[in-house]
Amino acid sequence: MHRRTAVAGALLAASALAACGGNGLSPGTAAALDGRRIPVAAVEARVAELRDTAGGASADARQQSDGLARRAVTDLVLDAVVARAAADRGLAVGGAEVAAARTAEEVRYGGAGPFARVLASRGVPGAGIDDYLRRQLGIRRLAAAAGQDAGTPAGDTAVRLALAEAATALHLRVNPRYGTWDADRVALLPDSPLWLAP
């Protein structure tokens, strides 16, 4: 893959919510978009996948856990936000396109295994490959619709604006335990988003 726009970066805490979150969220909810909950259980499942991808616990297990959880919530939120931004512009990415993109990348990297290992090095678990590709296709499509390349500063700005609009339309709310969504940076604070994959 070229240096792709990886809209991820902001990372969150792995522990389960013990009580109601802020912003009127019900117990056990990490975030809500247009009435759809992202439950803590989904975050914990993604954290387990990311931990396996990362190769187990580090010396500072708490710090690693916090990082993996922030990444998990960010990815789950962005799945919905990117999909909404694309759909609002008639640019939705279909399953066939995701499958074709995956096949093309597997050929490019010499097989499914090598491709999965490349994504694993970027914190993308095997179970999340299709979601990752769908986000990347959506992001590139949003930039192209604005006449830009997603990997350029102008493209970055166009994508951020589209995602900020989508997050607002979805009435995105994140439990304070997991951070604060910054619409301008398209990230859960305090971390900044990483738009370009290494």
N, C-alpha and C positions, 0 to 999 in steps of 0.2 A: 504494500500500500504506500502511496505517496504520503507526504506529511498531511494527514487528514485532520479535518476539524474535529477534534475530540472535545465535545462540550462536556467536560467533566472536570473535576478539580476540587470542588468544595466537598469536604468530607465530614462525617458526623459520628455521634456516640452510639455504641452498640447496645447499651443496657436498655431493658424494657421499661416502658413508662409505668410508673407505679400509680399514677393518679391522672386526672384529666389534664390534658395539655392546655396551652394557651390558645387564644383565638377561638374559643368555643369548641375545640376538638374533643371528641369523646375519648374515654380511656382506651389505651391500646392503639391509638392512631398516631402515626408518625407525620402524616401530611394528608391533605384533602384537596381534591381538584374537582370543581363543579359537582360537588356532592359525592364523588367517589373517593373512598378511603384508601390510603396506603397503610396497611396495618403494620404494627411493629413486627409481627410474625414474618411478613414478607421481607422486612429489612434484615431480620436475623437470619433468614434463609440465604439471602444474598451475601451477608457477611460470611457465612459458613463457606459459600462458594469462593468468595474472594480470598478467604484465609487459606483454603486448599490451593488456590491458584498461586498465592504468594509463597507457598511452601511451608506453612506452619507458623507458629508463634515466634516473634523476635525476642530479643533480650528484654525490651521494654514492652511487655504484652499489653499493658493498658493503652499505651500510646498507639500501638498497632491497631488495637481494637477500635479505638476512637477513629482512626484514619479510615479503616475499612468500613465502618458504619456510615461515616460521612459520605464516602464514595457511593455506598449502596443507596442511600437516600437520594443523593444527587442524580444517580442514574435512573432510579425509579420515577423521580419527578420529571426529569428531562425526556424520558420516553413519552410521557403524556403531553408535555409542553411542545416538543418538536412535532409530534403527530397533529396536535391541534393547529399549530401555525401553518403546517403544510396543508391540512384539510381546508382551513379557512380560505386558502388561495387556490384551491383546486389542484393541489400538488401532492396529494396523498401517495405514499409509497406502498405498492402492493406486495403481497407475499411472493409472487413470481419474480419480481424485481430483486427482492432480497435474496432469493434462492440463486438467481443468476449471478448476482454480485458475489455471493459466497463461492460459487463454483469458479468464477473468474479469479478470485483471490487465491483459492486453493491451487489452481493451476499455476498462477504466478509464483507462489512460494514452494511449489514442488510437492504439493499434497496437503491433505486435511491436517495431518499432524504438525508439520512445520508452520502452517498458517495459525493453528490454534496456539502453538508455542509463542509465536510473535505477539499475538493478542494477550496471552497470559502475562507476558513481560510488561504489558501496558495495564495490567490489572483487570483484564476482561476474562471472566471465567468461561469455560466451554459452553455452559448453558446459556450464557448471555451473548453469544456471538451474533445471532440473528438480530437481537434487539440493538446491539452496537451498530451493525451494518445499516439497519433501518434508520437509526438516528443520523448516521453519516450521510446516507443518501438524502434524507430530508433536509439536512443542513446545507448540503451542496445545492439542492434544488431551490431552497429559499434564497440563497445568494444569487444563483443564476437568474431567478425571476426578477431580481433587482438589477440585472445586468452586470453582476460582479462575480469574482472568483472567491469562494469561501476562505481560501488561504491567504487572502490579501487583507490589509487594514480596512479597505472599503467594504469588502465582503464581510469581514468580521462585524463591522458596524451594522450592515444591513441585516445580518442574522440576529444580532443582539436585539435590534428594534422589533423584529418579527417575533422573537421569543418573549420579549417583554410584553408585547400586546397579547400574546396567547396566554401567558401566565395571568394577566389581569382578567382576561375573558373567562378563564377557568376558576377565578376567585381562589387562587392558590393560597393555602394556609399551611404553614409548617409549625409543628409543635416547637415551642421555644427551646425545649431540651435539645433539639437537633440543630438549632441555629436560626438565623434570620435571612429570609430570602431578599436579595438585593436585585431589583428588576433591571437596573442599569448595567450591573456586572453579570447578570444572569448566573448568579451563584448564591450558595448558602454561605453567609459570612461566618467566620472571619477569613476564609480562604478565597483566593481568586480562581476563576475558571481557567482551565488549560484548553485553549482552542485548537492548538496544533499538537498532534500526537508526536512523540519523539521518533 
